[in-house]
Amino acid sequence: MFKPINNNNSLQRESLDPLNILTKFKDKKVVVIGEGILDSYLYGKSYQLCREAPVPVISFSKQIFSPGGAANTAVSLSRLGAEVIFLSVLGNDSEGKKLKDILNNNNVNTKHIIFTHQRISLFKQRIISGNQMLLRIDKGSKDPIGKEIRKRLINSLKQVINISDAMIVSDYASGMLVPEIREEIFSIQRALPILTALDARSLLPYIESTFDLVKPNYIEAIKVLGIPEIQGSERVKQIISNSNIILKKINASIVAVTLDEDGAIILEKNLRPYRIYARALERPNTSGAGDTFISAFVLSLTCGADSSVSSEIASLAASIAVGKKASTVTCSNQELIGYFAQKNKEIMTLAELSALRAFYDSQGLKIIFTNGCFDILHRGHIYFLNQCKSLGDILIVGVNDDESIRLIKGKHRPLNRLIDRIQILQSLSCVDHVISFKGPAPIDIIKILKPRIFVKGGNHLIDELPEVPLIKQQGGEICLLPYLNEYSTEGIIKKVRVTIETTVKNEEIKNG
């Protein structure tokens, strides 16, 4: 059995840098077993009441299909970079086929899904007007799966589990994970050294198990405790005060109790409870956030992180997901890397730039890009960069390397080395990121960044800028902003030269 962390006689594991952990996600293979659900969102506007009944009439505008249940966990893992094998039982119907197509489009291995005429696929259809859900219609089989299907499912699990790093059991209490299937899962826990995690509507059928990670929400946790539900932030104290009982009753190495806006409490044997704080968002979309949380948690643990680092990565992934406007939300590996990269102003590689762009795009932020030598940073530069920043949310500045400046300005330039020019630009509050480039124009940067607005100084002509054709091709906007006329690098150099020459001449006159 995989032993995650800090228990007596457990494997000693590193608390690695999050960026190192994230790059290892792609090397992991995870089995997800549980009920796949097809979610449908019907959007429209209410414009009158129906004459036949006191209900609103909705003018339909669009329909969106998303993976739900265990299927969303599978997609979340895939988006985070893992190789995912999905085991489920679906009806041989249009909803089941639609869900399979969505999974395939998200690089989830669907070869082990069992399709049968004996069941109707789980399907949840929501009708939404504006930001308000008016109605949800559910259909699908919830009776226990038959004996023949159980055998096929167990055989599939045996085929894939030996080549996997982890297994997530996602039980939506809809008749698939019957006692025979659960016993096979428990047998795997006893026999194989892989990480097993549980996300279940009811934990009671799994009390005798030995999962490495269990993720109940608040309601699921207090049901195990048999204590009354309370409201607000007092829930945190309630869970912490009952931590030893929770760990004993659930019998898992780690229990992550999620508390929506109050974050999560990480409980681990022989350690103090560890609280994860939720990141404040104006209008969070929490549909599917728990799937992202457990997916990132599991992958981090399998990559060698301890529980505190793993839970922080999981919390961050969930917060990136809920910040989106999509119907059911996920977070990509690139978005996570981009989040950590955005803490550093200097962008070192194009891969890091790509991750940053994905992160900012996921948050709906407008990227502004400009470039130049910035050899001697003066008031004109600062005025110009502040104007650039005012056009959007994120200002990224491309800086010519030393060799390209020599080709453009002559062998006596630059006066300041690249490392110094970047350091000075990083000190400006209006500049979010700085990246250097070779050659006369940052074409490779623009190809990846796809800025909404490309800005240059008013001393240029649009037709003379080599970046313009690519910006136009990408659908970006080009903006020319005026410099302060009395400030320029050449002007400063001339003034310095005149001052030096005058000083030398005066010294010569003085000394005869």
Buried (B, 14 or more C-beta within 10 A) or exposed (E): BBBBBBBEEBEEBEBBEBEEBBBBBEEBBBBBBBBBBBBBBBBBEBEEEEEEEEEBBBEEEEEBBBBBBBBBBBBBBBBBBBBBBBBBBBBBBEBBBBBBEBBEEBBBBBEBBBBBEEBBBBBBBBBBBEEEEBEEEEEBBBEBBBEEBBEBBBEBBEEBBEEBBBBBBBBBEBBBBBEBBBEBBBEBBEEBEBBBBBBBBEBEBBEEBEBBBBBBBBEBBBBBBEEEEEEEEEBBEBBBEBBEEBBEBBBBBBBBBBBBEBBBBBBBBEBEBBBBEBBEEEEBBEBBBBBBBBBBBBBBBBBBBBBBBBBBBBBBBBBBBBBBEBBBBBBBBBBBBBBBBBEEBBBEEBBBBBBBBBBBBBBEBEBBBBBBBBBBBBEBBBBBBBBBBEBBBBBBBBBBBBEBBBEEBEEEBBBBEBEEBBBBBBEBEBBBBBBBBEBEBBEEBBEBBBBBBBBBBEEEEEEEBEBBEBBEEBEBBBBBBEBEEEBBBEBBBEEEEEEEEEEEEEEEEEEE
